[in-house]
Amino acid sequence: MATGWAGDNAVNDQIRDSIADEVQRARDSLPKGPGLDFCEECGDPIPEARKRALPGVRLCVQCQKEAEADRDRQAVSPYNRKGSKDSQLR
């Protein structure tokens, strides 16, 4: 008989499903296919251990750090887009 109430584990199930979705999204964003022997940015050789650890890798460690730092800098916004309209108008 349906009562309209969520089961005892509904919140835990939702959390588990959300985590599983995020893990899959992260896995899907990883590089795929054959990696490169040399960094596509600077041309330095990519160590064999890095290629084994990250299949599909295209950048050396230093260039990867720089690319992530650039991406992080671009992600910062001076606007509070999560706040209410009132907080943005002040």
C-alpha positions in Angstrom: 0.0 0.0 0.0 1.5 3.4 -1.1 1.4 6.0 1.7 3.1 8.8 -0.2 6.0 8.8 2.3 9.5 8.1 1.3 11.1 5.0 2.6 13.4 5.0 5.6 16.5 5.0 3.4 15.3 7.5 0.8 17.7 10.2 1.8 20.7 7.8 1.9 19.6 6.4 -1.5 19.5 9.9 -3.0 22.9 10.8 -1.6 24.4 7.5 -2.9 22.9 8.1 -6.3 24.1 11.7 -6.4 27.6 10.5 -5.6 27.5 7.8 -8.2 26.4 10.3 -10.8 29.3 12.7 -9.9 31.8 9.9 -10.0 30.6 8.8 -13.4 30.7 12.4 -14.6 34.3 12.8 -13.4 35.3 9.5 -15.1 33.6 10.6 -18.4 35.7 13.8 -18.3 39.0 12.0 -18.1 41.0 11.8 -21.3 40.4 8.7 -23.4 42.3 7.0 -26.1 46.0 6.8 -26.7 48.1 9.4 -24.8 51.0 11.3 -26.2 54.7 10.6 -25.8 55.5 14.3 -25.7 53.6 17.2 -24.1 51.4 19.0 -26.6 52.2 22.3 -25.0 56.0 22.3 -24.3 57.2 19.2 -26.2 58.9 17.6 -23.2 58.7 13.8 -22.9 55.8 12.6 -20.7 57.2 10.0 -18.2 56.0 6.4 -18.7 54.7 6.3 -15.2 52.4 9.3 -15.9 51.1 7.6 -19.1 50.3 4.4 -17.2 48.6 6.3 -14.4 46.6 8.6 -16.7 45.7 6.8 -20.0 45.1 9.5 -22.7 47.4 12.0 -21.0 48.4 14.9 -23.3 50.3 17.3 -21.0 53.3 17.0 -18.8 52.9 17.7 -15.0 54.0 21.3 -15.2 51.8 22.2 -18.2 48.9 20.4 -16.5 49.4 22.5 -13.4 49.5 25.7 -15.4 46.3 24.7 -17.4 44.5 24.0 -14.1 45.6 27.2 -12.6 44.4 29.1 -15.7 41.1 27.4 -15.5 40.7 28.2 -11.8 41.5 31.8 -12.4 38.9 32.0 -15.1 36.3 30.4 -12.9 36.4 33.2 -10.3 33.5 35.6 -10.8 33.1 39.0 -9.0 29.4 38.5 -8.9 27.5 36.6 -6.3 25.2 34.6 -8.6 24.0 32.3 -5.8 22.7 35.1 -3.5 19.3 36.7 -3.6 18.5 39.6 -5.8 18.4 41.8 -2.7 22.0 40.9 -1.7 23.2 41.7 -5.2 21.5 45.1 -5.3 23.2 46.3 -2.1 
